Amino acid sequence: MRRPALLLPRLILALLALLALPAAAQMAIGSAPAQQALLSLQEGKFATARERAEKVLAGDPDDFLATYVLSSVHFRAEGNLARALFLQKKSIRLLTGQYGGAPPTDVRARDWHKRLLYELQWLLGEMDRREEQLEAIADHDALYNPPFEVYRIWPLLKLGRYAEARAIGERLILSDDADIRERAYNGLMAVEDEARNRKASYEWGQRGFENTRGESCIIASNLALAARRVFRFDEAETFDLKALKTKDGSCPTSPYAQLTVVYLLEGKYQKSIAALQELRKIPRPADLRVQNEMMIKGRLVELLLALGQIEEADERVRPIVESPDRAGMTSASEENLKLANAVLFWSVLTARIEQMRERIAVRDLLPGFWLRGQLQALEASRWEVRRSALRLAADGTLLLDIVRPYYTDLLPWYSGGLSAMLGEGLIDQVVTEARVLEPDYDRLAHHWLDAVEAELRWREGDLARARRFGEAALAKIPEADALLRLRVRAILADVFEQQGQHDAAMAHFIEVLVAWPAVLRQLGIALPVTLQHDGSAVAKEVAERLEASPRLRRRQSPIILFVRATDAGAEACLESPTGQQYNCASVEAKDLGDDEPLPVALCDKFHDVALAPKVELTQSDLTSLDGRPVRLDADKALEGVLGKKP
């Protein structure tokens, strides 16, 4: 939901220690109580450091060292970057005012001045204040050697000054300093990525991976993303797994975040869930919890959307839109994040609207009246999202990035709804432009653009062209891009169905039903079924209500929807003529409230369960994935998420 941000290497306490003053020098400057606060900060005792620093400042508001300590606590422990910036600038003013200006006359104060300028430029970078970051670097380099040249790459690329950033990176990959070489290679990857040069970014990643002997997490992780950009999904998984084995701590976010995405687009639901669980177990410092919390929540929303857990997805997507991540630690722009978030929100709302229509269809007029109010509210929310997205899409570059495959975190398996969201005419124009912007991977990229155009033509009602583009995409898009292929199959199934070619339609419908039936709801497509029941009163009523479902088209079909009574309640199963079950939904009378009729409850559960992939998520599993308190022990929660019986 976001531009797939190549990531900036993480600033860790170990790196700060490289700039730390010798212990004797530290004790020789600043008050003794402030030195104790500094010691607590260096030991990671942030609460104690804050308490000691505030006590010093209560007696002496002009103590530069205590001011610095308090700034660092706000930055590192609490993620309050605005307050940290104010205090950091104040500590620099106090230091230079008390020790002879810039540079200070006292050699110990000069060492501190260097350190404060270093942290200032990093803090400004995390806040995505790039012009100010360059000014802080220039202030340092005007006074001290060695210069902070390598730290200029990232703000320059964020400002679109690619030539300057390239020149620095290409010079510094020859540095004798391993950390500088790592940052230079990573910067060159990001520069070419932002300049929309897939091949160059991937090749710089390969060279960086070789130069760092595969021991840099940030290089391996960004190379995995670059591999996805050039459609090498197997390499994307391989390099993320390699990144997991590194120990240098340079990744601001665990590679599990990217593995969650790769496994999901491959249709490996259990692996995607497991990767997200592992991601949630990894502690993150406060500044990064603020930085990329919504990105991690976005991974969960995508997973819930794919699994048909629409109400849960709706609940969790709203905070992402309302409070998007900062873009400081990624190569993404703020506008790109907002537009991608809007498309994800649209996709969730569209599925929720279809779900609400299903529920209204199987109810009598009066019980469905209240649900119609909810439907109108959802449609109003979707209209607001569309209006916001249209404003952002006025920047044609942002929309081109989203349409071009794998140039943003907006994944093709759900971004096809752009044509419905923004209008077929606009997306038609953007697809035409995108086809001429792939000099290195034109043939490959065009297969994904064929998928976009297949959906575009289908929504326009141009069935012949929808079929042509859909079949072209399905012939060339690799099997690893499983969910996108299934989306194309669902569209082709509906095209053939509308053309009366039922056998061809059914071949695609069965593939979708087995692997990812939730896409039918996302696209608003009806599944052809032969509706049968066992003759019992409850089964007959369920069957009658399901005849009105917008997810079903009743005709003679090899997919049989059979409703039967059970000893405890009733069940509705999708079956083949030979009795093979695709999916089932069952309801027991003892689990229902007094005002919830069993036939209606079964209809709802059929839509939510039988037309969803065969992975079951319980509420306890969802809370563990979302970082909220876990109500089951870890083993049981994991077994439930993976579809195993405890």
C-alpha positions in Angstrom: 0.0 0.0 0.0 2.9 2.1 -0.6 5.7 2.6 -3.0 8.0 -0.3 -2.5 10.4 1.5 -1.0 14.0 0.4 -1.1 15.0 0.9 2.5 17.6 3.1 4.0 20.1 1.3 6.3 19.1 1.4 9.9 20.9 3.7 12.3 21.6 1.5 15.3 23.2 2.2 18.6 26.2 0.3 17.6 26.8 2.7 14.8 26.4 5.6 17.1 29.0 4.1 19.3 31.5 4.5 16.5 31.1 8.2 16.9 31.0 8.2 20.7 33.7 10.1 22.5 36.4 8.3 24.5 35.1 7.8 28.1 37.7 10.1 29.6 36.8 12.9 27.2 33.1 12.5 27.9 33.6 12.8 31.6 35.7 16.0 31.1 32.8 18.0 29.5 29.3 18.6 30.9 28.1 18.3 34.5 28.5 15.1 36.5 24.7 14.6 36.7 24.4 15.0 33.0 27.2 12.5 32.5 25.2 10.0 34.5 22.2 10.6 32.2 24.4 10.0 29.2 25.7 6.8 30.7 22.1 5.6 31.2 21.3 6.5 27.5 24.3 4.5 26.3 23.2 1.5 28.4 19.8 1.6 26.8 18.1 2.6 30.1 15.9 5.2 28.4 13.5 5.8 31.3 16.4 6.4 33.7 18.2 8.6 31.2 15.1 10.8 30.7 14.5 11.1 34.5 18.2 12.1 35.1 18.2 14.5 32.2 15.0 16.2 33.2 16.3 16.6 36.8 19.4 18.3 35.5 17.4 20.6 33.2 15.1 21.6 36.0 18.1 23.1 37.8 19.9 24.3 34.7 17.9 24.6 31.5 21.1 25.5 29.5 22.9 22.2 30.1 23.7 21.1 26.5 24.5 17.5 27.5 21.2 16.9 29.4 19.4 18.5 26.5 21.1 16.1 24.0 20.2 13.1 26.2 16.6 14.1 26.4 16.5 14.6 22.6 17.9 11.2 22.0 15.4 9.6 24.3 12.6 11.2 22.4 14.1 10.0 19.1 15.3 6.5 20.0 12.8 5.4 22.7 9.6 7.3 22.1 9.6 8.1 18.4 8.6 11.7 19.1 10.7 13.1 16.3 9.4 16.7 16.3 10.3 17.1 20.0 13.6 15.4 19.4 14.4 17.8 16.6 13.7 20.9 18.7 15.9 19.6 21.5 18.7 18.5 19.2 18.9 22.0 17.6 18.8 23.5 21.1 21.7 21.3 22.3 23.8 22.4 19.3 23.1 26.1 20.1 24.0 25.6 23.7 27.2 23.8 22.9 28.5 26.3 20.4 27.4 29.2 22.6 29.3 27.9 25.6 32.4 26.6 23.9 33.4 29.3 21.4 31.1 29.0 18.4 31.3 26.7 15.4 33.6 25.0 15.5 34.1 25.1 19.3 37.5 26.1 20.5 37.7 23.2 23.0 38.8 20.0 21.3 36.4 17.9 23.4 33.5 20.2 22.5 34.4 19.9 18.8 34.1 16.1 19.0 30.6 16.6 20.5 29.7 19.1 17.8 30.5 16.5 15.2 28.3 14.0 16.9 25.4 16.4 17.3 25.5 17.4 13.6 25.6 13.7 12.6 22.5 12.9 14.7 20.8 16.1 13.4 21.2 15.1 9.8 19.9 11.6 10.5 16.9 12.8 12.5 16.0 15.2 9.6 16.3 12.3 7.2 13.9 10.1 9.2 11.5 13.1 9.2 11.9 13.3 5.3 13.1 16.9 5.6 15.6 16.5 2.9 16.7 20.1 2.1 17.3 20.7 5.8 19.2 17.4 6.0 21.6 18.5 3.2 22.1 21.8 5.1 23.1 19.9 8.2 25.5 17.8 6.2 27.0 20.9 4.6 27.4 22.5 8.0 29.4 19.5 9.1 31.5 19.2 6.0 32.4 22.9 6.0 34.1 22.4 9.4 35.2 18.8 9.7 36.9 15.9 7.9 36.1 13.2 6.8 33.0 14.6 5.1 29.5 13.1 5.5 29.4 12.6 1.7 27.8 9.2 1.7 24.8 10.6 3.7 24.1 13.0 0.9 23.0 10.2 -1.5 19.6 9.6 0.0 18.3 13.2 0.3 19.6 13.9 -3.2 17.6 11.0 -4.7 14.5 11.9 -2.7 14.8 15.4 -4.2 15.1 14.0 -7.7 18.8 15.1 -8.1 19.8 11.7 -9.5 23.0 12.7 -11.3 24.5 14.2 -8.2 23.5 11.1 -6.1 24.9 8.7 -8.8 28.2 10.6 -8.9 28.7 10.3 -5.1 27.7 6.6 -5.1 29.9 5.6 -7.9 32.9 7.3 -6.3 32.2 5.8 -2.8 31.8 2.2 -3.8 35.6 2.3 -4.1 36.0 3.5 -0.5 38.2 1.5 1.9 35.4 1.8 4.6 33.0 -1.2 4.3 30.1 0.7 5.9 30.5 3.5 3.3 30.6 1.0 0.4 27.4 -0.6 1.7 25.6 2.7 1.9 26.9 3.7 -1.6 25.7 0.5 -3.2 22.4 0.7 -1.5 22.1 4.4 -2.5 22.8 3.5 -6.1 20.1 0.8 -6.1 17.6 3.4 -4.7 18.7 6.1 -7.2 18.1 3.8 -10.2 14.8 2.6 -8.7 13.5 6.1 -8.3 14.7 6.9 -11.8 12.6 3.9 -12.9 15.5 1.9 -14.2 14.6 -1.6 -13.1 17.6 -3.3 -14.7 20.2 -0.9 -13.3 18.8 -1.1 -9.8 18.9 -4.9 -9.9 22.4 -4.9 -11.2 23.7 -2.5 -8.6 22.1 -4.8 -6.0 23.9 -7.8 -7.4 27.2 -6.0 -7.2 26.5 -4.8 -3.7 25.5 -8.3 -2.6 28.8 -9.6 -4.0 30.9 -6.8 -2.5 29.4 -7.4 1.0 29.7 -11.2 0.6 26.0 -11.5 1.3 26.4 -10.3 4.9 24.5 -7.1 4.6 20.8 -7.3 5.5 19.9 -4.1 3.8 21.6 -5.0 0.5 20.1 -8.5 0.4 16.6 -7.3 1.3 16.7 -4.5 -1.3 18.1 -6.9 -3.8 15.1 -9.1 -3.1 12.8 -6.2 -3.9 14.7 -5.4 -7.0 14.4 -9.0 -8.1 10.6 -8.7 -7.7 10.8 -5.5 -9.9 12.4 -7.6 -12.7 9.9 -10.4 -12.3 12.3 -12.9 -10.7 10.0 -14.1 -7.9 12.2 -17.1 -7.0 15.2 -14.7 -6.5 13.0 -12.4 -4.4 12.3 -15.2 -2.0 15.9 -16.4 -2.0 17.5 -13.0 -1.2 14.9 -12.3 1.5 15.8 -15.6 3.2 19.5 -14.7 2.9 18.8 -11.3 4.5 17.2 -13.1 7.4 20.4 -14.9 8.1 22.5 -11.7 8.3 23.5 -10.3 11.6 24.6 -6.7 10.8 21.3 -5.1 11.9 21.2 -2.8 8.9 17.5 -3.5 8.0 15.0 -1.1 9.4 12.3 -3.7 8.9 12.7 -7.4 9.0 12.8 -9.2 5.6 9.7 -11.1 6.9 7.7 -8.1 5.7 8.7 -8.7 2.1 8.4 -12.5 2.4 4.8 -12.0 3.5 4.1 -10.3 0.2 6.0 -12.7 -1.9 4.3 -15.8 -0.4 0.9 -14.1 -0.7 1.3 -13.3 -4.4 2.4 -16.9 -4.9 -0.8 -18.1 -3.3 1.1 -19.7 -0.4 -1.3 -18.5 2.3 0.1 -20.5 5.2 3.6 -19.3 4.5 2.5 -15.7 4.2 0.7 -16.0 7.6 3.7 -17.5 9.2 6.0 -14.8 7.9 3.7 -12.1 9.2 3.7 -13.9 12.6 7.4 -13.9 12.7 7.5 -10.2 11.7 5.3 -9.4 14.7 7.6 -11.2 17.1 10.6 -9.0 16.3 11.0 -6.0 18.6 11.5 -2.7 16.9 12.8 0.6 18.4 10.3 3.3 19.0 11.4 5.5 16.1 10.8 2.6 13.7 7.5 1.7 15.3 6.3 5.1 14.2 8.1 4.9 10.9 6.7 1.7 9.4 3.9 0.5 11.7 1.2 1.1 9.0 3.3 -0.7 6.4 3.2 -3.8 8.6 -0.6 -3.3 9.2 -0.9 -3.0 5.4 0.6 -6.5 5.0 -2.1 -7.8 7.3 -4.9 -6.0 5.5 -3.7 -7.5 2.2 -3.6 -10.9 3.7 -7.1 -10.5 5.1 -8.4 -9.2 1.8 -7.0 -12.2 0.0 -8.4 -14.6 2.5 -11.9 -13.2 2.4 -11.8 -11.8 5.9 -13.4 -8.6 4.7 -14.8 -7.2 7.9 -11.5 -7.6 9.7 -9.7 -6.0 6.7 -12.2 -3.0 6.8 -11.5 -2.4 10.5 -7.7 -2.4 10.1 -7.4 -0.5 6.8 -8.9 2.7 8.1 -6.0 3.7 10.5 -3.6 3.1 7.6 -5.4 5.7 5.5 -5.9 8.1 8.4 -2.3 8.0 9.7 0.1 6.8 6.9 3.7 6.1 7.6 6.4 8.7 7.4 8.4 8.3 4.2 11.8 9.1 5.8 13.3 5.7 5.8 12.2 4.7 2.3 12.5 5.9 -1.2 8.8 6.5 -1.4 7.1 9.9 -1.5 4.3 10.8 0.9 1.9 11.2 -2.1 2.8 7.8 -3.4 2.0 6.2 0.0 -1.3 8.0 0.1 -2.4 6.9 -3.3 -1.4 3.3 -2.8 -3.2 3.3 0.5 -6.3 4.7 -1.1 -6.4 1.9 -3.7 -6.1 -0.7 -1.0 -8.9 0.9 0.9 -11.0 1.0 -2.2 -10.4 -2.7 -2.8 -11.5 -3.6 0.8 -14.6 -1.4 0.6 -15.5 -2.9 -2.8 -15.4 -6.4 -1.2 -17.4 -5.2 1.8 -20.0 -3.7 -0.4 -20.4 -7.0 -2.3 -20.6 -8.8 1.0 -23.3 -6.5 2.2 -25.3 -7.0 -1.0 -25.0 -10.8 -0.5 -26.4 -10.4 3.0 -29.3 -8.2 1.9 -30.2 -10.6 -0.9 -30.8 -13.6 1.4 -32.9 -11.6 3.9 -36.5 -10.6 4.0 -37.3 -6.9 3.4 -37.6 -5.8 7.0 -34.4 -7.5 8.3 -32.5 -6.2 5.3 -33.6 -2.6 5.9 -30.9 -1.9 8.5 -28.2 -3.5 6.3 -29.2 -1.2 3.5 -28.2 1.7 5.7 -24.8 0.1 6.2 -24.5 -0.5 2.5 -25.1 3.2 1.8 -22.5 4.2 4.4 -19.9 1.9 2.7 -20.7 3.3 -0.7 -20.3 6.9 0.6 -16.9 5.9 2.1 -15.9 4.5 -1.2 -17.0 7.6 -3.0 -14.8 9.7 -0.7 -11.8 7.4 -1.3 -12.3 7.8 -5.0 -12.4 11.6 -4.8 -9.2 11.6 -2.7 -7.5 9.2 -5.2 -8.5 11.3 -8.2 -6.8 14.4 -6.6 -3.6 12.4 -6.0 -3.8 10.8 -9.5 -3.6 14.3 -11.0 0.1 13.7 -10.8 0.5 11.4 -13.7 3.8 10.0 -12.5 2.2 8.5 -9.4 -0.5 6.8 -11.4 2.0 5.5 -13.9 4.1 4.0 -11.1 1.0 2.2 -9.8 0.0 0.8 -13.2 3.5 -0.3 -14.1 3.9 -3.8 -12.6 5.8 -4.1 -9.3 6.9 -0.5 -9.2 4.9 0.1 -6.0 3.8 -1.9 -3.0 0.4 -1.9 -4.7 0.2 -5.5 -5.9 -1.3 -6.5 -9.3 -3.6 -9.1 -7.7 -5.8 -6.3 -6.3 -4.8 -3.2 -8.2 -6.8 -4.1 -11.3 -9.7 -2.3 -9.7 -8.1 1.0 -10.6 -10.2 1.2 -13.8 -13.4 1.0 -11.7 -12.0 3.4 -9.2 -10.6 6.1 -11.4 -12.4 5.5 -14.7 -11.7 3.3 -17.7 -10.7 6.2 -19.9 -8.0 7.4 -17.6 -6.5 4.0 -17.0 -6.7 3.2 -20.7 -4.5 6.3 -21.3 -2.1 5.4 -18.5 -1.7 1.8 -19.8 -0.8 3.1 -23.2 1.9 5.4 -21.7 3.2 2.6 -19.5 3.8 0.3 -22.5 6.5 2.6 -23.9 8.3 3.1 -20.5 9.9 -0.3 -20.2 13.1 -0.2 -22.3 14.8 -3.1 -20.4 11.9 -5.4 -19.7 9.3 -4.4 -22.3 8.2 -7.9 -23.2 7.9 -9.0 -19.7 6.2 -6.0 -18.3 3.7 -6.0 -21.2 2.3 -9.3 -20.0 1.3 -7.7 -16.7 -0.1 -4.7 -18.6 -2.1 -7.2 -20.7 -3.7 -8.3 -17.4 -4.6 -4.7 -16.6 -6.1 -4.2 -20.0 -8.1 -7.4 -19.9 -9.8 -6.2 -16.8 -10.3 -2.7 -18.3 -11.9 -4.2 -21.4 -14.1 -6.5 -19.4 -15.4 -3.6 -17.3 -16.1 -1.7 -20.5 -18.1 -4.7 -21.8 -15.7 -5.3 -24.7 -15.7 -9.1 -24.2 -13.7 -10.0 -27.4 -10.7 -7.8 -26.4 -11.0 -8.8 -22.8 -10.6 -12.4 -23.8 -7.7 -11.6 -26.1 -5.7 -9.7 -23.5 -6.7 -12.1 -20.7 -5.5 -15.2 -22.7 -2.3 -13.4 -23.7 -1.6 -12.5 -20.0 -2.4 -16.0 -18.8 0.0 -17.5 -21.4 3.0 -15.4 -20.3 2.6 -14.4 -16.6 4.6 -17.0 -14.6 2.9 -19.5 -12.4 4.6 -17.8 -9.4 2.3 -14.8 -9.7 -0.5 -17.0 -8.7 -3.2 -14.6 -7.4 -2.9 -12.3 -10.4 -3.3 -15.3 -12.7 -6.4 -16.4 -10.8 -7.8 -12.9 -11.1 -7.3 -13.1 -14.8 -8.9 -16.5 -14.8 -12.0 -15.2 -13.0 -12.4 -12.5 -15.6 -12.0 -15.0 -18.5 -14.5 -17.3 -16.8 -17.1 -14.5 -16.8 -16.2 -13.5 -20.3 -16.8 -17.0 -21.6 -20.0 -17.3 -19.4 -21.4 -14.2 -21.0 -20.5 -15.5 -24.4 -22.4 -18.7 -23.7 -19.2 -20.9 -23.9 -20.0 -22.7 -20.7 -17.4 -25.4 -20.9 -14.6 -22.9 -21.4 -16.0 -20.8 -18.6 -16.2 -23.8 -16.2 -12.5 -24.7 -16.7 -11.5 -21.3 -15.3 -14.2 -21.2 -12.6 -13.0 -24.5 -11.2 -9.4 -23.3 -11.0 -10.6 -20.2 -9.2 -12.9 -22.2 -6.9 -10.1 -24.5 -5.8 -7.4 -21.9 -5.3 -8.9 -18.5 -4.6 -12.7 -18.2 -4.7 -12.5 -14.9 -2.7 -11.7 -13.1 -6.0 -15.2 -13.6 -7.2 -16.5 -11.3 -4.5 -13.7 -8.7 -5.2 -14.8 -8.6 -8.9 -18.5 -9.0 -8.3 -18.7 -12.2 -10.4 -21.4 -14.9 -10.0 -20.4 -18.6 -9.9 -22.6 -20.9 -12.0 -24.0 -23.7 -9.9 -26.6 -26.4 -10.0 -28.6 -25.8 -6.8 -29.8 -28.9 -5.0 -31.0 -29.8 -1.5 -32.0 -32.9 0.5 -35.7 -32.1 0.7 -35.7 -31.1 4.4 -37.5 -27.9 5.3 -34.4 -26.1 6.5 -32.3 -27.1 3.4 -35.2 -26.0 1.1 -35.3 -22.6 2.7 -31.6 -22.1 2.5 -31.6 -23.1 -1.2 -34.5 -20.6 -1.9 -32.6 -17.8 -0.2 -29.4 -18.6 -2.0 -31.1 -18.3 -5.4 -31.1 -14.6 -4.8 -27.4 -14.4 -4.1 -25.4 -12.1 -6.4 -22.5 -14.6 -6.1 -24.4 -17.4 -7.7 -25.8 -18.0 -11.2 -28.3 -20.9 -11.3 -28.0 -23.1 -14.3 -27.0 -26.7 -15.2 -23.4 -26.6 -14.0 -20.9 -29.3 -13.0 -20.4 -27.3 -9.8 -23.2 -28.5 -7.5 -24.3 -26.4 -4.5 -25.9 -29.0 -2.2 -27.7 -28.0 1.0 -28.5 -30.6 3.6 -29.8 -30.8 7.1 -27.4 -32.2 9.8 -28.1 -33.5 13.3 -26.9 -30.2 14.7 -28.1 -27.8 12.1 -27.4 -27.5 8.3 -24.6 -27.2 5.8 -24.1 -26.0 2.3 -21.3 -27.5 0.2 -19.9 -26.9 -3.3 -19.3 -30.3 -4.9 -18.4 -31.9 -8.2 -20.8 -34.5 -9.8 -18.5 -37.2 -8.4 -19.0 -36.0 -4.9 -15.7 -34.2 -4.5 -16.2 -31.3 -2.1 -14.6 -28.0 -3.0 -15.7 -26.0 0.1 -18.4 -26.3 2.8 -20.1 -24.1 5.3 -22.0 -25.4 8.3 -24.0 -23.9 11.1 -25.2 -25.5 14.3 -28.4 -24.3 15.9 -26.8 -24.2 19.4 -24.4 -21.5 18.3 -27.1 -19.1 17.1 -28.9 -16.3 19.0 -32.7 -16.3 19.4 -33.1 -13.7 16.7 -30.8 -15.3 14.1 -32.6 -17.7 11.8 -30.5 -20.7 10.9 -31.2 -20.5 7.2 -30.0 -16.9 7.0 -27.0 -17.6 9.2 -26.0 -20.4 6.9 -26.3 -18.2 3.8 -24.0 -15.7 5.4 -21.5 -18.3 6.4 -21.6 -19.8 2.9 -20.6 -16.5 1.3 -17.9 -15.9 3.9 -16.4 -19.4 4.3 -17.3 -21.5 1.3 -16.3 -18.7 -1.1 -12.9 -18.2 0.5 -9.6 -20.0 0.4 -9.2 -23.0 2.7 -7.3 -21.2 5.4 -9.1 -20.5 8.6 -8.3 -17.5 10.7 -9.8 -17.3 14.2 -10.2 -14.1 16.1 -7.3 -15.1 18.4 -5.1 -15.6 15.4 -5.9 -12.2 14.1 -5.1 -10.5 17.3 -1.7 -12.1 17.4 -1.0 -11.1 13.9 -2.1 -7.5 14.6 0.2 -7.1 17.6 -2.7 -7.1 20.1 -2.8 -9.3 23.2 -2.8 -13.0 22.3 -5.6 -15.0 24.0 -4.2 -18.4 23.1 -0.8 -19.9 23.7 1.6 -19.5 20.8 1.4 -23.2 19.7 -2.3 -23.3 19.5 -2.6 -20.0 17.7 0.0 -21.1 15.2 -1.8 -24.4 14.6 -5.1 -22.6 14.1 -3.6 -20.2 11.6 -2.0 -22.9 9.6 -5.2 -24.9 9.4 -4.0 -27.7 11.6 -6.0 -29.2 14.4 -4.6 -28.6 17.8 
